[in-house]
Amino acid sequence: MLNIEDFCEQWNKEVQITERVLNALTDASLKQSITEQHRSLGQLAWHLVMSIQYMSMLSLSFEGPSREQKIPDSASVILDSYRGVSRAFTDAVKSQWTEKDLYVSHDIAGEAWRNGESLQFLIVHQAHHRGQMTVLMRQAGIRIPELYGPTYDTWIDKGMDPLV
């Protein structure tokens, strides 16, 4: 990330996509997982909320759920938590950092990461877990919202053969 304005523009687009995914969840679907050893849909959804919280390690101060908070069993609570923390995070980046801060390095798991790299990682990290979630959503019988383009269902809705 080279400047804060570009990050916020890209981040806000990604937030809207994540909100579409979270909005499609039901309380019952939160338990869906591939196996008991893998994260459930609810655990992945809550991880998206909490992963934003980790950005506070980069000298950003903003409100969000406590790390000790239990994973909610309500899809709407997870969505509301995501909306709140993503807004607070964006406001913190805009108000607490300048472009120079994007080049400041922090130790992340034993490696030096510039703040701009951490911002980019956050975007990719969210996309990665949304992808995992869509598989579990399909298994739970939930219609997948459009993320970066049409889904199988939206092709059908348009009267077209889905691309394979």
Steps between C-alpha positions, in 0.01 A plus 500: 500500500647829394243738645221501751230620262561209261500253787172634640336486159608140444426399860146642484429299183623184672295580812185516285578157355565355846176652627309326218649168607431558870147624425418170327584294809235357729538414865468130416767523228764622745556140612580375147851359465678242288610305806514567872873568465439789257358843567124531479330767294437696820865472603613625159252787510617602846861468388429766237381731778793428726766516229425871465565533874855372448575822313512671837849343532610757241454794737141563393240562766136410429204329665399144430412173669727378776735213417343315792147533362332168423402438139138615463241243401307768311580579137357851538724571802804390297395724209441798731836441670673485161336823385599677821861389513562553128364856523703573814812358335455711186446813711817419698711458186372832362540696821809344659730430205660699222660355187832486687345255748446250217878452491543447875594141580370278778605153603233256384574139597873565494504691172516874430183607319431853387155627594406526132581131458285416802208694350534309173523172690178584687315541170633173357441321832132600495462379140667169590259429784197615302593232246507237773167626627329470162578128489348450845205722407427284197517189722258668742255566216554876498487690174841655431489876440696649212853580610708601199250394238207270435456180695351178373160612629511845342588348162191280532290803607610676179388202292855414402701183523751534785859506386692194605 
